[in-house]
Amino acid sequence: MPHKLIIELSDRDLRQFRGELRKSRASVGIADDTEILAAAAELIASMRASRLPDFVAARLTKLEMMLAMVADSEWSLSNRERSPVLAALAYLCDPEDIIHDAVPGVGLLDDAVMIELVSIELRHEIEAYADFLRFRESLSPSRTKRSTETATKSRLENRRKQLMARMRRRKAADATRR
């Protein structure tokens, strides 16, 4: 029978996690983006192939979305927008983070918390990217037989600009509320 465990993170706890994320952000400045993306893709593949605790497996889709978002050449986030995603991916690829990943049962708990925290921080980026993916799918050749490749690219670029503008407005609004 499953049990629900609710963990309330205090401001001090959140500072601890954010501090760890800042450390990983510093390492992102050293590490090559392609190395981080490759390591993250490898991590996700190995996680998918293993028997993960459900609390981690439930967040794997969010992690995959973050990876896709920074790897998608048609989305093209700015360096400032890519940085927190790359930092989170770098953190998750480190097996010796807050709780060593090899600790049975709880080794991935900090990773699940970090995925959740970064997902909240990047919710506007993730929402905009999900909308972009849906729009791009609607433009697939099988759905738009009469559309030319140039017109499709133009429509996709216009939609990307609209979604990025919306994403930045929402982030700015959040920042003024804090």
Residue pairs with C-beta under 8 A, 6 or more apart in sequence:
7 113
9 17
9 113
14 117
16 98
17 98
17 110
17 113
17 114
17 117
18 117
20 91
20 97
20 98
20 110
20 114
21 84
21 87
21 88
21 91
21 114
21 117
21 118
22 87
24 87
24 88
24 90
24 91
24 94
25 83
25 84
25 86
25 87
25 90
27 87
27 90
28 36
28 83
28 86
28 87
28 90
31 90
33 70
33 82
33 86
36 86
36 89
36 90
36 93
37 67
37 70
37 71
37 86
37 89
39 89
39 90
39 93
40 63
40 67
40 89
40 92
40 93
41 67
41 71
43 92
43 93
44 60
44 63
44 64
44 67
47 56
47 57
47 60
48 60
52 60
52 108
53 105
53 108
53 112
55 108
55 109
55 112
56 108
56 111
56 112
58 112
59 112
59 115
59 116
59 119
62 115
62 116
62 119
62 126
63 92
63 115
65 126
65 129
65 130
66 85
66 88
66 89
66 118
66 119
66 122
66 126
67 89
68 129
68 133
69 75
69 77
69 85
69 125
69 126
69 129
70 77
70 82
70 85
70 86
70 89
72 129
74 132
74 136
74 156
74 160
75 129
75 132
75 160
76 160
77 85
77 125
81 125
84 118
84 121
84 122
85 118
85 122
85 125
88 114
88 115
88 118
91 97
91 111
91 114
92 111
92 114
92 115
95 101
95 102
97 110
97 111
97 114
98 110
99 106
99 107
99 108
99 109
99 110
100 107
101 107
101 108
101 111
119 126
124 166
124 167
124 170
124 171
124 174
125 167
127 167
128 163
128 164
128 166
128 167
129 163
131 163
132 159
132 160
132 163
135 156
135 159
135 163
136 156
137 143
138 144
139 147
139 152
139 155
139 156
144 152
147 155
